Amino acid sequence: MKLTDTFLRNLKTTGKVQKHSDGGGLYLQVSPSGGKLWRMAYRFDDKQKTLSFGAYPAVSLKDARVRREAAKEQLADGIDPGAAKKEARKIAAAKEREEAATFEAVAREWYSKKTIALSLGHQKKVLSRLENQLFPYIGAIPISKLEPADILRAVRHAEERGLIETAHRLAQLAGQVCRYARLVGYAKFDVAARLVEALPPYQRGHYAAITDPIEIGHLLRAIDNYPGDISMIYALRILPYVFVRSGELRGAEWQEINLNAAEWIIPARRQNGTGMKMNRPHVVPLPPQVVRLLEELGRFTRGGRYLFPSAFSASRCISDVGLLNALRRMGYAKDRMTIHGFRSMASTLLNEQGYRPDVIEAQLAHGDKDLIRSAYNRAEYLTERRQMMAEWANYLDELRAQTT
């Protein structure tokens, strides 16, 4: 006699195991404690077997019958439904593992295992590149399904902003993650192999710049130990924090500085260091480190016009050649670091750390064809620029403090 929903709803436990058949091998097994489980008895290869369909009422009578008929169809096709169910579970589990092994998940695993020997500053830089420049584009893709074109689209966001060196570094970083994935079994292939061949070749331009965090730390410590005259010492110490143009720094006048507001306002006439008239002044937010350095410098030069007067004449500022010679005396050749290189250094690392390109460009005072829009953006971004400059200064201090 076939089962009915009414019978099943009213079924009570007897304290013993009960089996209520619905025909075709399907039955409901009731445990002494009252649990109700669907079972199907069948034979395969002359062996008696049992298939489970789940618990009642989560699996209804109608659903149990549908599953029974599906199992009977498999038997008719020479398939063991129990073995097929186990295989399906195995495939589902493998798929679940594959879906969970996204590029981000694997990259974080790689990062935790492979960067522990790096300095703290270098670790932060690697993590920043992952979190800000790779994860937003390919982080959610299972690494076994990742294609070279996916990675290329991610790194080209840097290429399109003119950061060719950064694009190459991102491709190399993605390659490290993909090679790790292949070695530990998350993927069969390193899909990032030779990806840099699809990028424009990176050629260091006229202005050499140091962008490696460890080397930046060495440079900052060398500047701190430089034994030149007062103007040169403080110009070199302040330059990395503010990364303005050489002429803008060297010709800085005390009337442009507002220590209470922590601002340096470079007049339009002095921008680019060429005397070319611009349409607006440029506001440089001063982090606490620069305010402190300027307070120290003021004890020596505040009575004159320039922050950095020449050692030969107080009516003139220090020269560009003087700054360059200071770098050379510290051991930095022209193909390794230049004065303009401090701007390139800041631009590269701030972009890699995920700051908005428009905010970085506004801080660098790069020209905008739409002067009205440009002026509006500089005002709009001032709050963001203040925060960025403060965080940049703290980052430099961290690099300076590291000894490895």
Order of alpha helices (4+ residues) and beta strands (2+ residues): alpha-beta-beta-beta-beta-alpha-alpha-alpha-alpha-alpha-alpha-alpha-alpha-alpha-alpha-beta-beta-beta-alpha-alpha-alpha-alpha-alpha-alpha
